[in-house]
Amino acid sequence: MMSFHDIFSIFLIIVGTSLMLISSIGIIRLPDFYLRMSAITKAATLGLFLLLIGLSIYFNNLGLTVKSIVIILLILLTNPVGAHAIARAAYMVGTKLWEGNTIDELKDMTDRKNELEKLFEESPQDHVVINELAGLYKKLPEAQGGNMEKAKRMEELL
Amino acid sequence: MSLINIILSVVIVVLAASVILVLYRFIKGPTLPDRVTAIDLITTIVIAIIVVFSIIWKSPNFFDVAMVLSLISFLGSVSFAFYLTKRNK
């Protein structure tokens, strides 16, 4: 006769394993680097989390539970940070987006910045242009042309 | 053989199959970031395999290996990201 405790922990183990299988199917099936990235980071982190929780509930052993909690904390802290770092680096290098993608806000902002810089050279006194350009210099990352010194110089012009 | 042992054996088989699936992307992967994320996912799956094996073999020392591996994988992915941004300059 199985208790509720056993059934619940076995359910967690099975769900965790299925999530890890789903994430490895996702890395094969999805069309684009960024989509693959989102699939594998979320699914694999949650899968390992549920697997370890299920095992530590089933065996009910103090040493195992503490070590599982340490592994879960390390994975929850490090996996999303590492994934973010790789995705950012891949965007900087110029990895292509999927052709069905319709939104690329960083590219829109960079284009708008270039347009505004041309307008600023033509008419350096326009306060609307200077204001928006200063905001963009603050928002953009450095590799896309963000620059705190330029933003300050723009604000002094106002 | 009790139910939990059968389930843990099935879990190991499923995880090994998913490592093989990820290896396909690692070999084929059109760009370098694809390969780096494939390695990242393989490390996560290997941590799960180590944990399940340490329970089947009843040797809790392998849990420490899993802890160290989770830290090493973070170091690897961050250093690859740094290398990617610096490579073309």
gemmi code that builds the backbone of each chain (N, CA, C; Angstrom):
import gemmi

chains = {
    "A": [
        ("MET", (0.848, -1.201, 0.000), (0.000, 0.000, 0.000), (0.881, 1.248, 0.000)),
        ("MET", (0.675, 2.119, -0.970), (1.513, 3.324, -1.043), (0.850, 4.470, -0.288)),
        ("SER", (1.654, 5.207, 0.439), (1.108, 6.350, 1.162), (1.050, 7.564, 0.232)),
        ("PHE", (0.386, 8.609, 0.698), (0.316, 9.849, -0.084), (1.706, 10.437, -0.291)),
        ("HIS", (2.549, 10.305, 0.763), (3.925, 10.805, 0.733), (4.706, 10.189, -0.437)),
        ("ASP", (4.587, 8.857, -0.600), (5.303, 8.185, -1.696), (4.780, 8.644, -3.049)),
        ("ILE", (3.451, 8.672, -3.176), (2.866, 9.011, -4.486), (3.251, 10.422, -4.887)),
        ("PHE", (3.217, 11.360, -3.921), (3.550, 12.760, -4.223), (4.995, 12.879, -4.671)),
        ("SER", (5.940, 12.221, -3.954), (7.344, 12.383, -4.319), (7.649, 11.707, -5.654)),
        ("ILE", (7.000, 10.551, -5.916), (7.228, 9.896, -7.215), (6.660, 10.753, -8.346)),
        ("PHE", (5.524, 11.402, -8.078), (4.955, 12.321, -9.076), (5.944, 13.442, -9.389)),
        ("LEU", (6.566, 14.018, -8.314), (7.532, 15.106, -8.547), (8.725, 14.598, -9.359)),
        ("ILE", (9.222, 13.388, -9.040), (10.380, 12.850, -9.771), (10.036, 12.683, -11.250)),
        ("ILE", (8.834, 12.143, -11.517), (8.461, 11.896, -12.924), (8.294, 13.217, -13.673)),
        ("VAL", (7.659, 14.219, -13.017), (7.475, 15.513, -13.698), (8.832, 16.162, -13.982)),
        ("GLY", (9.768, 16.083, -13.010), (11.089, 16.678, -13.219), (11.818, 16.038, -14.370)),
        ("THR", (11.783, 14.694, -14.434), (12.465, 14.006, -15.529), (11.837, 14.358, -16.870)),
        ("SER", (10.483, 14.438, -16.909), (9.831, 14.782, -18.178), (10.218, 16.182, -18.620)),
        ("LEU", (10.352, 17.117, -17.659), (10.741, 18.479, -18.041), (12.135, 18.492, -18.648)),
        ("MET", (13.048, 17.686, -18.083), (14.394, 17.668, -18.666), (14.369, 17.060, -20.060)),
        ("LEU", (13.512, 16.028, -20.266), (13.380, 15.450, -21.611), (12.790, 16.477, -22.569)),
        ("ILE", (11.776, 17.231, -22.093), (11.146, 18.253, -22.949), (12.163, 19.317, -23.346)),
        ("SER", (13.018, 19.718, -22.386), (13.992, 20.765, -22.725), (14.983, 20.256, -23.754)),
        ("SER", (15.341, 18.949, -23.704), (16.292, 18.465, -24.701), (15.613, 18.250, -26.046)),
        ("ILE", (14.275, 18.023, -26.057), (13.578, 18.007, -27.350), (13.494, 19.426, -27.894)),
        ("GLY", (13.282, 20.399, -26.980), (13.194, 21.796, -27.391), (14.461, 22.289, -28.053)),
        ("ILE", (15.628, 21.855, -27.546), (16.874, 22.370, -28.143), (17.068, 21.820, -29.541)),
        ("ILE", (16.390, 20.708, -29.883), (16.491, 20.199, -31.259), (15.443, 20.845, -32.148)),
        ("ARG", (14.209, 21.013, -31.637), (13.095, 21.366, -32.513), (12.980, 22.861, -32.793)),
        ("LEU", (13.374, 23.727, -31.849), (13.071, 25.151, -32.015), (13.966, 25.784, -33.078)),
        ("PRO", (13.467, 26.829, -33.772), (14.129, 27.292, -34.985), (15.307, 28.249, -34.783)),
        ("ASP", (15.500, 28.798, -33.591), (16.344, 29.975, -33.483), (17.121, 29.879, -32.174)),
        ("PHE", (18.308, 30.458, -32.128), (19.132, 30.356, -30.914), (18.420, 30.900, -29.683)),
        ("TYR", (17.741, 32.041, -29.817), (17.143, 32.682, -28.637), (15.967, 31.874, -28.102)),
        ("LEU", (15.168, 31.281, -29.032), (14.052, 30.437, -28.590), (14.569, 29.197, -27.877)),
        ("ARG", (15.639, 28.588, -28.446), (16.232, 27.416, -27.796), (16.699, 27.764, -26.401)),
        ("MET", (17.357, 28.940, -26.306), (17.880, 29.415, -25.028), (16.766, 29.484, -23.981)),
        ("SER", (15.624, 30.095, -24.361), (14.540, 30.263, -23.377), (13.996, 28.901, -22.978)),
        ("ALA", (13.847, 27.987, -23.962), (13.291, 26.671, -23.646), (14.196, 25.933, -22.675)),
        ("ILE", (15.491, 25.851, -22.979), (16.329, 24.956, -22.185), (16.601, 25.542, -20.808)),
        ("THR", (16.734, 26.864, -20.678), (17.064, 27.382, -19.350), (15.916, 27.165, -18.376)),
        ("LYS", (14.694, 27.551, -18.810), (13.566, 27.407, -17.892), (13.275, 25.965, -17.585)),
        ("ALA", (13.146, 25.133, -18.642), (12.699, 23.760, -18.420), (13.741, 22.965, -17.644)),
        ("ALA", (15.030, 23.128, -17.972), (16.040, 22.311, -17.297), (16.187, 22.725, -15.839)),
        ("THR", (16.124, 24.038, -15.548), (16.244, 24.472, -14.152), (15.089, 23.944, -13.319)),
        ("LEU", (13.849, 24.092, -13.847), (12.680, 23.606, -13.099), (12.711, 22.093, -12.978)),
        ("GLY", (13.195, 21.392, -14.039), (13.241, 19.942, -13.990), (14.167, 19.439, -12.902)),
        ("LEU", (15.373, 20.005, -12.822), (16.321, 19.578, -11.780), (15.775, 19.899, -10.390)),
        ("PHE", (15.136, 21.075, -10.266), (14.513, 21.499, -9.010), (13.498, 20.450, -8.535)),
        ("LEU", (12.553, 20.066, -9.434), (11.503, 19.126, -9.023), (12.082, 17.745, -8.729)),
        ("LEU", (13.080, 17.312, -9.549), (13.688, 15.994, -9.331), (14.333, 15.917, -7.955)),
        ("LEU", (15.122, 16.960, -7.606), (15.812, 16.936, -6.311), (14.828, 17.030, -5.153)),
        ("ILE", (13.781, 17.881, -5.301), (12.773, 17.986, -4.231), (12.085, 16.641, -4.032)),
        ("GLY", (11.725, 15.985, -5.151), (11.048, 14.700, -5.051), (11.908, 13.662, -4.358)),
        ("LEU", (13.197, 13.591, -4.742), (14.098, 12.609, -4.117), (14.246, 12.883, -2.630)),
        ("SER", (14.412, 14.186, -2.254), (14.637, 14.439, -0.827), (13.356, 14.239, -0.012)),
        ("ILE", (12.173, 14.397, -0.630), (10.939, 14.074, 0.116), (10.809, 12.562, 0.280)),
        ("TYR", (11.130, 11.793, -0.780), (10.938, 10.344, -0.697), (11.870, 9.731, 0.346)),
        ("PHE", (13.170, 10.068, 0.322), (14.122, 9.379, 1.198), (14.178, 9.972, 2.596)),
        ("ASN", (13.745, 11.229, 2.769), (13.566, 11.799, 4.103), (14.812, 11.669, 4.975)),
        ("ASN", (15.964, 12.113, 4.382), (17.260, 11.932, 5.030), (17.888, 13.310, 5.145)),
        ("LEU", (18.381, 13.676, 6.333), (18.799, 15.065, 6.561), (19.952, 15.471, 5.649)),
        ("GLY", (21.007, 14.616, 5.574), (22.167, 14.976, 4.754), (21.786, 15.169, 3.303)),
        ("LEU", (20.952, 14.249, 2.792), (20.536, 14.322, 1.387), (19.728, 15.593, 1.132)),
        ("THR", (18.831, 15.919, 2.095), (17.995, 17.105, 1.894), (18.826, 18.373, 1.880)),
        ("VAL", (19.799, 18.473, 2.819), (20.612, 19.694, 2.870), (21.419, 19.852, 1.599)),
        ("LYS", (22.052, 18.744, 1.146), (22.846, 18.845, -0.084), (21.964, 19.165, -1.286)),
        ("SER", (20.745, 18.597, -1.312), (19.838, 18.923, -2.425), (19.490, 20.401, -2.426)),
        ("ILE", (19.249, 20.943, -1.222), (18.883, 22.367, -1.161), (20.044, 23.233, -1.624)),
        ("VAL", (21.291, 22.833, -1.260), (22.445, 23.610, -1.726), (22.545, 23.565, -3.245)),
        ("ILE", (22.377, 22.359, -3.824), (22.448, 22.253, -5.289), (21.353, 23.100, -5.933)),
        ("ILE", (20.125, 23.046, -5.370), (19.012, 23.814, -5.949), (19.314, 25.308, -5.902)),
        ("LEU", (19.842, 25.780, -4.753), (20.148, 27.214, -4.645), (21.212, 27.618, -5.660)),
        ("LEU", (22.281, 26.803, -5.780), (23.343, 27.137, -6.737), (22.791, 27.186, -8.158)),
        ("ILE", (21.957, 26.174, -8.507), (21.422, 26.128, -9.869), (20.495, 27.316, -10.121)),
        ("LEU", (19.629, 27.621, -9.134), (18.689, 28.736, -9.331), (19.425, 30.058, -9.445)),
        ("LEU", (20.566, 30.192, -8.749), (21.321, 31.452, -8.853), (22.108, 31.525, -10.153)),
        ("THR", (22.788, 30.422, -10.523), (23.786, 30.532, -11.589), (23.214, 30.309, -12.981)),
        ("ASN", (22.214, 29.410, -13.132), (21.761, 29.064, -14.483), (21.167, 30.257, -15.239)),
        ("PRO", (20.235, 31.044, -14.640), (19.700, 32.189, -15.377), (20.748, 33.255, -15.681)),
        ("VAL", (21.700, 33.458, -14.750), (22.731, 34.472, -14.992), (23.609, 34.064, -16.169)),
        ("GLY", (24.012, 32.779, -16.185), (24.844, 32.298, -17.280), (24.114, 32.374, -18.606)),
        ("ALA", (22.820, 32.009, -18.608), (22.045, 32.053, -19.846), (21.920, 33.483, -20.352)),
        ("HIS", (21.690, 34.430, -19.417), (21.598, 35.835, -19.811), (22.915, 36.308, -20.421)),
        ("ALA", (24.045, 35.908, -19.807), (25.353, 36.342, -20.318), (25.569, 35.822, -21.728)),
        ("ILE", (25.228, 34.540, -21.968), (25.454, 33.984, -23.311), (24.531, 34.639, -24.328)),
        ("ALA", (23.248, 34.861, -23.946), (22.322, 35.461, -24.905), (22.761, 36.874, -25.273)),
        ("ARG", (23.242, 37.632, -24.274), (23.715, 38.996, -24.526), (24.923, 38.973, -25.458)),
        ("ALA", (25.869, 38.052, -25.170), (27.059, 37.954, -26.013), (26.674, 37.559, -27.430)),
        ("ALA", (25.696, 36.648, -27.567), (25.293, 36.202, -28.898), (24.659, 37.353, -29.669)),
        ("TYR", (23.860, 38.212, -28.976), (23.269, 39.358, -29.674), (24.352, 40.329, -30.133)),
        ("MET", (25.362, 40.548, -29.270), (26.451, 41.466, -29.642), (27.211, 40.945, -30.847)),
        ("VAL", (27.454, 39.610, -30.890), (28.203, 39.040, -32.010), (27.387, 39.116, -33.292)),
        ("GLY", (26.037, 39.166, -33.169), (25.208, 39.303, -34.360), (24.557, 38.012, -34.784)),
        ("THR", (24.243, 37.123, -33.819), (23.484, 35.918, -34.154), (22.117, 36.316, -34.686)),
        ("LYS", (21.705, 35.657, -35.805), (20.477, 36.088, -36.470), (19.243, 35.681, -35.676)),
        ("LEU", (18.209, 36.539, -35.715), (16.908, 36.201, -35.149), (16.133, 35.345, -36.144)),
        ("TRP", (15.128, 34.635, -35.639), (14.258, 33.843, -36.495), (13.485, 34.765, -37.418)),
        ("GLU", (13.216, 34.333, -38.688), (12.574, 35.261, -39.624), (11.134, 35.568, -39.239)),
        ("GLY", (10.467, 34.728, -38.424), (9.107, 35.028, -37.986), (9.041, 36.026, -36.859)),
        ("ASN", (10.219, 36.497, -36.392), (10.252, 37.421, -35.259), (9.841, 38.815, -35.711)),
        ("THR", (8.979, 39.482, -34.911), (8.513, 40.805, -35.331), (9.033, 41.931, -34.446)),
        ("ILE", (9.496, 41.633, -33.225), (9.921, 42.697, -32.310), (11.411, 42.584, -32.031)),
        ("ASP", (12.160, 43.689, -32.248), (13.565, 43.743, -31.841), (13.782, 45.150, -31.285)),
        ("GLU", (13.475, 45.337, -29.992), (13.442, 46.686, -29.430), (14.813, 47.335, -29.411)),
        ("LEU", (15.869, 46.528, -29.185), (17.214, 47.116, -29.116), (17.615, 47.694, -30.469)),
        ("LYS", (17.255, 46.948, -31.567), (17.594, 47.434, -32.896), (16.797, 48.700, -33.217)),
        ("ASP", (15.502, 48.725, -32.825), (14.686, 49.923, -33.039), (15.315, 51.131, -32.342)),
        ("MET", (15.771, 50.929, -31.092), (16.364, 52.046, -30.347), (17.655, 52.515, -30.985)),
        ("THR", (18.487, 51.570, -31.481), (19.741, 51.960, -32.122), (19.477, 52.757, -33.397)),
        ("ASP", (18.473, 52.289, -34.202), (18.133, 53.026, -35.428), (17.670, 54.441, -35.101)),
        ("ARG", (16.795, 54.558, -34.069), (16.266, 55.867, -33.675), (17.410, 56.779, -33.230)),
        ("LYS", (18.427, 56.202, -32.537), (19.559, 57.011, -32.078), (20.333, 57.560, -33.272)),
        ("ASN", (20.587, 56.706, -34.292), (21.328, 57.180, -35.462), (20.570, 58.297, -36.182)),
        ("GLU", (19.235, 58.105, -36.305), (18.388, 59.119, -36.949), (18.480, 60.454, -36.198)),
        ("LEU", (18.388, 60.370, -34.851), (18.425, 61.588, -34.036), (19.780, 62.275, -34.118)),
        ("GLU", (20.880, 61.483, -34.238), (22.205, 62.110, -34.338), (22.314, 62.939, -35.601)),
        ("LYS", (21.724, 62.429, -36.723), (21.722, 63.202, -37.967), (20.939, 64.507, -37.787)),
        ("LEU", (19.740, 64.404, -37.164), (18.914, 65.587, -36.922), (19.660, 66.603, -36.066)),
        ("PHE", (20.427, 66.108, -35.079), (21.154, 66.995, -34.166), (22.249, 67.753, -34.900)),
        ("GLU", (22.910, 67.076, -35.877), (23.943, 67.783, -36.640), (23.324, 68.882, -37.491)),
        ("GLU", (22.100, 68.620, -38.030), (21.463, 69.646, -38.860), (20.997, 70.830, -38.023)),
        ("SER", (20.345, 70.563, -36.870), (19.810, 71.669, -36.069), (20.162, 71.454, -34.597)),
        ("PRO", (21.342, 71.949, -34.160), (21.825, 71.692, -32.794), (21.018, 72.371, -31.701)),
        ("GLN", (20.045, 73.235, -32.064), (19.320, 73.980, -31.031), (17.999, 73.335, -30.642)),
        ("ASP", (17.606, 72.222, -31.348), (16.274, 71.653, -31.144), (16.200, 70.906, -29.814)),
        ("HIS", (15.412, 71.438, -28.866), (15.399, 70.866, -27.520), (14.750, 69.493, -27.467)),
        ("VAL", (13.736, 69.248, -28.335), (13.071, 67.937, -28.328), (14.072, 66.848, -28.714)),
        ("VAL", (14.863, 67.113, -29.781), (15.861, 66.145, -30.244), (16.900, 65.892, -29.159)),
        ("ILE", (17.407, 66.968, -28.530), (18.453, 66.820, -27.520), (17.954, 66.001, -26.350)),
        ("ASN", (16.705, 66.263, -25.947), (16.139, 65.550, -24.799), (16.049, 64.058, -25.078)),
        ("GLU", (15.504, 63.695, -26.269), (15.328, 62.269, -26.575), (16.683, 61.581, -26.742)),
        ("LEU", (17.647, 62.293, -27.355), (18.972, 61.707, -27.584), (19.671, 61.432, -26.260)),
        ("ALA", (19.531, 62.374, -25.287), (20.151, 62.149, -23.975), (19.568, 60.917, -23.310)),
        ("GLY", (18.226, 60.755, -23.421), (17.592, 59.563, -22.845), (18.105, 58.296, -23.472)),
        ("LEU", (18.267, 58.299, -24.821), (18.736, 57.090, -25.499), (20.174, 56.766, -25.121)),
        ("TYR", (21.039, 57.802, -25.000), (22.434, 57.552, -24.604), (22.498, 56.896, -23.236)),
        ("LYS", (21.542, 57.272, -22.350), (21.538, 56.653, -21.018), (21.056, 55.213, -21.074)),
        ("LYS", (20.021, 54.933, -21.919), (19.382, 53.608, -21.907), (20.220, 52.545, -22.583)),
        ("LEU", (20.857, 52.874, -23.721), (21.497, 51.847, -24.541), (22.735, 51.274, -23.857)),
        ("PRO", (23.053, 49.970, -24.076), (24.326, 49.429, -23.595), (25.485, 49.990, -24.411)),
        ("GLU", (26.704, 49.894, -23.866), (27.848, 50.563, -24.481), (28.150, 50.055, -25.877)),
        ("ALA", (27.961, 48.766, -26.113), (28.294, 48.211, -27.429), (27.357, 48.727, -28.508)),
        ("GLN", (26.127, 49.159, -28.111), (25.181, 49.713, -29.084), (25.246, 51.237, -29.134)),
        ("GLY", (26.258, 51.847, -28.537), (26.428, 53.287, -28.661), (25.926, 54.080, -27.473)),
        ("GLY", (25.629, 53.429, -26.358), (25.271, 54.172, -25.161), (26.520, 54.806, -24.563)),
        ("ASN", (26.379, 55.967, -23.948), (27.565, 56.676, -23.474), (27.132, 57.700, -22.432)),
        ("MET", (27.572, 57.526, -21.168), (27.105, 58.418, -20.109), (27.646, 59.842, -20.280)),
        ("GLU", (28.905, 59.958, -20.781), (29.483, 61.305, -20.939), (28.703, 62.103, -21.973)),
        ("LYS", (28.370, 61.438, -23.112), (27.595, 62.128, -24.140), (26.236, 62.552, -23.592)),
        ("ALA", (25.625, 61.679, -22.755), (24.321, 62.007, -22.178), (24.423, 63.254, -21.315)),
        ("LYS", (25.515, 63.352, -20.511), (25.687, 64.535, -19.655), (25.879, 65.790, -20.490)),
        ("ARG", (26.690, 65.659, -21.580), (26.930, 66.838, -22.429), (25.618, 67.319, -23.057)),
        ("MET", (24.775, 66.346, -23.470), (23.479, 66.707, -24.047), (22.619, 67.444, -23.028)),
        ("GLU", (22.667, 66.967, -21.753), (21.808, 67.615, -20.758), (22.301, 69.018, -20.424)),
        ("GLU", (23.644, 69.238, -20.542), (24.149, 70.594, -20.309), (23.665, 71.559, -21.391)),
        ("LEU", (23.468, 71.040, -22.624), (23.005, 71.886, -23.726), (21.583, 72.390, -23.513)),
        ("LEU", (20.800, 71.666, -22.696), (19.376, 72.016, -22.551), (19.186, 73.368, -21.873)),
    ],
    "B": [
        ("MET", (12.843, -6.168, -6.233), (13.100, -4.787, -6.663), (11.853, -3.936, -6.405)),
        ("SER", (12.014, -2.923, -5.593), (10.843, -2.124, -5.231), (10.521, -1.104, -6.314)),
        ("LEU", (9.395, -0.418, -6.139), (8.916, 0.508, -7.167), (9.896, 1.659, -7.388)),
        ("ILE", (10.488, 2.179, -6.274), (11.333, 3.359, -6.437), (12.597, 3.013, -7.225)),
        ("ASN", (13.090, 1.754, -7.068), (14.273, 1.384, -7.834), (13.975, 1.319, -9.324)),
        ("ILE", (12.786, 0.775, -9.657), (12.404, 0.720, -11.079), (12.291, 2.143, -11.627)),
        ("ILE", (11.647, 3.031, -10.841), (11.459, 4.400, -11.324), (12.796, 5.099, -11.508)),
        ("LEU", (13.744, 4.876, -10.561), (15.046, 5.539, -10.702), (15.796, 5.007, -11.915)),
        ("SER", (15.663, 3.710, -12.220), (16.318, 3.178, -13.419), (15.725, 3.811, -14.671)),
        ("VAL", (14.385, 3.957, -14.698), (13.746, 4.586, -15.863), (14.208, 6.032, -15.994)),
        ("VAL", (14.336, 6.730, -14.842), (14.793, 8.121, -14.863), (16.180, 8.210, -15.480)),
        ("ILE", (17.079, 7.297, -15.099), (18.430, 7.326, -15.663), (18.393, 7.114, -17.169)),
        ("VAL", (17.548, 6.163, -17.626), (17.479, 5.891, -19.062), (16.977, 7.117, -19.813)),
        ("VAL", (15.917, 7.776, -19.267), (15.355, 8.953, -19.945), (16.388, 10.074, -20.004)),
        ("LEU", (17.124, 10.272, -18.879), (18.117, 11.351, -18.860), (19.249, 11.064, -19.849)),
        ("ALA", (19.662, 9.789, -19.945), (20.715, 9.452, -20.902), (20.244, 9.702, -22.322)),
        ("ALA", (18.976, 9.376, -22.604), (18.425, 9.642, -23.938), (18.436, 11.134, -24.230)),
        ("SER", (18.115, 11.951, -23.197), (18.098, 13.394, -23.486), (19.512, 13.930, -23.677)),
        ("VAL", (20.534, 13.325, -23.022), (21.909, 13.743, -23.318), (22.243, 13.475, -24.780)),
        ("ILE", (21.771, 12.316, -25.300), (22.052, 12.007, -26.708), (21.360, 13.022, -27.619)),
        ("LEU", (20.104, 13.404, -27.282), (19.400, 14.405, -28.088), (20.165, 15.724, -28.111)),
        ("VAL", (20.690, 16.136, -26.934), (21.405, 17.410, -26.885), (22.719, 17.324, -27.655)),
        ("LEU", (23.351, 16.128, -27.633), (24.604, 15.976, -28.380), (24.390, 16.205, -29.873)),
        ("TYR", (23.188, 15.862, -30.373), (22.887, 16.129, -31.785), (23.007, 17.619, -32.075)),
        ("ARG", (22.415, 18.456, -31.175), (22.511, 19.905, -31.378), (23.950, 20.383, -31.221)),
        ("PHE", (24.696, 19.744, -30.292), (26.086, 20.162, -30.081), (26.921, 19.909, -31.333)),
        ("ILE", (26.667, 18.772, -32.012), (27.457, 18.475, -33.212), (26.990, 19.330, -34.375)),
        ("LYS", (25.653, 19.497, -34.524), (25.116, 20.172, -35.700), (25.174, 21.684, -35.557)),
        ("GLY", (24.910, 22.196, -34.328), (24.679, 23.595, -34.021), (25.324, 24.593, -34.952)),
        ("PRO", (24.551, 25.423, -35.655), (25.150, 26.284, -36.676), (26.108, 27.328, -36.097)),
        ("THR", (25.891, 27.820, -34.901), (26.764, 28.871, -34.385), (27.417, 28.428, -33.083)),
        ("LEU", (28.430, 29.190, -32.662), (29.128, 28.869, -31.410), (28.221, 28.997, -30.178)),
        ("PRO", (27.349, 30.045, -30.062), (26.469, 30.113, -28.891), (25.569, 28.892, -28.739)),
        ("ASP", (25.124, 28.299, -29.873), (24.322, 27.080, -29.777), (25.093, 25.984, -29.063)),
        ("ARG", (26.372, 25.859, -29.426), (27.177, 24.796, -28.816), (27.389, 25.066, -27.334)),
        ("VAL", (27.604, 26.346, -26.986), (27.833, 26.662, -25.572), (26.599, 26.337, -24.748)),
        ("THR", (25.396, 26.684, -25.263), (24.189, 26.360, -24.498), (23.957, 24.858, -24.442)),
        ("ALA", (24.350, 24.137, -25.515), (24.196, 22.680, -25.477), (25.063, 22.092, -24.363)),
        ("ILE", (26.305, 22.588, -24.244), (27.188, 22.118, -23.164), (26.576, 22.436, -21.799)),
        ("ASP", (25.972, 23.626, -21.687), (25.337, 24.034, -20.432), (24.223, 23.060, -20.052)),
        ("LEU", (23.376, 22.719, -21.042), (22.256, 21.804, -20.780), (22.774, 20.411, -20.443)),
        ("ILE", (23.850, 19.971, -21.139), (24.414, 18.647, -20.844), (24.903, 18.619, -19.396)),
        ("THR", (25.539, 19.703, -18.941), (26.012, 19.718, -17.548), (24.851, 19.606, -16.575)),
        ("THR", (23.737, 20.325, -16.863), (22.578, 20.235, -15.961), (22.035, 18.812, -15.911)),
        ("ILE", (21.951, 18.156, -17.083), (21.421, 16.787, -17.105), (22.377, 15.836, -16.384)),
        ("VAL", (23.692, 16.064, -16.567), (24.668, 15.191, -15.903), (24.598, 15.348, -14.390)),
        ("ILE", (24.305, 16.568, -13.904), (24.115, 16.736, -12.456), (22.966, 15.859, -11.980)),
        ("ALA", (21.849, 15.854, -12.739), (20.711, 15.023, -12.345), (21.086, 13.546, -12.363)),
        ("ILE", (21.853, 13.127, -13.402), (22.252, 11.718, -13.483), (23.121, 11.342, -12.289)),
        ("ILE", (24.067, 12.227, -11.921), (24.946, 11.931, -10.784), (24.137, 11.769, -9.506)),
        ("VAL", (23.142, 12.664, -9.307), (22.330, 12.587, -8.087), (21.572, 11.263, -8.027)),
        ("VAL", (20.948, 10.872, -9.142), (20.172, 9.623, -9.139), (21.089, 8.414, -8.948)),
        ("PHE", (22.258, 8.433, -9.598), (23.210, 7.327, -9.430), (23.678, 7.216, -7.986)),
        ("SER", (23.934, 8.360, -7.343), (24.439, 8.299, -5.965), (23.369, 7.716, -5.045)),
        ("ILE", (22.091, 7.881, -5.418), (21.043, 7.276, -4.587), (20.928, 5.782, -4.874)),
        ("ILE", (21.058, 5.387, -6.151), (20.974, 3.955, -6.467), (22.135, 3.197, -5.825)),
        ("TRP", (23.348, 3.773, -5.887), (24.524, 3.103, -5.321), (24.670, 3.338, -3.823)),
        ("LYS", (23.777, 4.135, -3.227), (23.816, 4.435, -1.790), (25.161, 4.999, -1.348)),
        ("SER", (25.758, 5.906, -2.165), (27.019, 6.528, -1.763), (26.844, 8.041, -1.836)),
        ("PRO", (26.549, 8.700, -0.708), (26.211, 10.135, -0.723), (27.369, 11.053, -1.096)),
        ("ASN", (28.598, 10.495, -1.247), (29.730, 11.364, -1.580), (29.565, 12.008, -2.955)),
        ("PHE", (28.846, 11.326, -3.855), (28.705, 11.869, -5.206), (27.911, 13.162, -5.227)),
        ("PHE", (27.138, 13.444, -4.165), (26.396, 14.704, -4.116), (27.335, 15.906, -4.160)),
        ("ASP", (28.525, 15.761, -3.527), (29.488, 16.860, -3.561), (29.965, 17.116, -4.984)),
        ("VAL", (30.132, 16.018, -5.758), (30.520, 16.180, -7.162), (29.471, 17.007, -7.898)),
        ("ALA", (28.191, 16.720, -7.629), (27.121, 17.461, -8.302), (27.165, 18.942, -7.932)),
        ("MET", (27.447, 19.230, -6.640), (27.535, 20.627, -6.210), (28.640, 21.365, -6.933)),
        ("VAL", (29.835, 20.717, -7.003), (30.970, 21.367, -7.677), (30.672, 21.570, -9.152)),
        ("LEU", (30.026, 20.561, -9.757), (29.745, 20.644, -11.194), (28.810, 21.803, -11.515)),
        ("SER", (27.844, 22.077, -10.601), (26.925, 23.183, -10.874), (27.656, 24.516, -10.861)),
        ("LEU", (28.685, 24.629, -10.001), (29.477, 25.875, -10.006), (30.343, 25.973, -11.247)),
        ("ILE", (30.981, 24.852, -11.627), (31.891, 24.863, -12.779), (31.142, 25.236, -14.053)),
        ("SER", (29.877, 24.747, -14.182), (29.141, 25.019, -15.413), (28.869, 26.517, -15.545)),
        ("PHE", (28.581, 27.185, -14.416), (28.374, 28.640, -14.451), (29.642, 29.349, -14.918)),
        ("LEU", (30.790, 28.918, -14.340), (32.074, 29.521, -14.722), (32.321, 29.354, -16.217)),
        ("GLY", (32.024, 28.127, -16.718), (32.250, 27.862, -18.130), (31.401, 28.738, -19.019)),
        ("SER", (30.089, 28.872, -18.697), (29.241, 29.635, -19.609), (29.585, 31.116, -19.574)),
        ("VAL", (29.927, 31.649, -18.379), (30.274, 33.072, -18.309), (31.575, 33.346, -19.049)),
        ("SER", (32.567, 32.435, -18.926), (33.830, 32.705, -19.616), (33.658, 32.571, -21.123)),
        ("PHE", (32.773, 31.656, -21.572), (32.521, 31.569, -23.009), (31.842, 32.836, -23.513)),
        ("ALA", (30.917, 33.400, -22.692), (30.251, 34.637, -23.107), (31.274, 35.768, -23.236)),
        ("PHE", (32.225, 35.838, -22.281), (33.274, 36.858, -22.335), (34.126, 36.678, -23.590)),
        ("TYR", (34.487, 35.402, -23.878), (35.311, 35.106, -25.059), (34.582, 35.487, -26.334)),
        ("LEU", (33.249, 35.241, -26.373), (32.477, 35.576, -27.575), (32.513, 37.068, -27.852)),
        ("THR", (32.348, 37.894, -26.774), (32.314, 39.334, -27.018), (33.691, 39.870, -27.388)),
        ("LYS", (34.774, 39.257, -26.863), (36.105, 39.800, -27.114), (36.740, 39.258, -28.386)),
        ("ARG", (36.170, 38.181, -28.981), (36.865, 37.464, -30.037), (37.071, 38.306, -31.285)),
        ("ASN", (36.052, 39.132, -31.624), (36.093, 39.812, -32.921), (36.824, 41.146, -32.882)),
        ("LYS", (37.377, 41.532, -31.721), (37.997, 42.846, -31.651), (39.503, 42.772, -31.894)),
    ],
}
model = gemmi.Model(1)
for chain_id, residues in chains.items():
    chain = gemmi.Chain(chain_id)
    for i, (resn, *xyz) in enumerate(residues, 1):
        res = gemmi.Residue()
        res.name, res.seqid = resn, gemmi.SeqId(i, " ")
        for name, pos in zip(("N", "CA", "C"), xyz):
            atom = gemmi.Atom()
            atom.name, atom.element = name, gemmi.Element(name[0])
            atom.pos, atom.b_iso = gemmi.Position(*pos), 0.0
            res.add_atom(atom)
        chain.add_residue(res)
    model.add_chain(chain)
structure = gemmi.Structure()
structure.add_model(model)
structure.setup_entities()
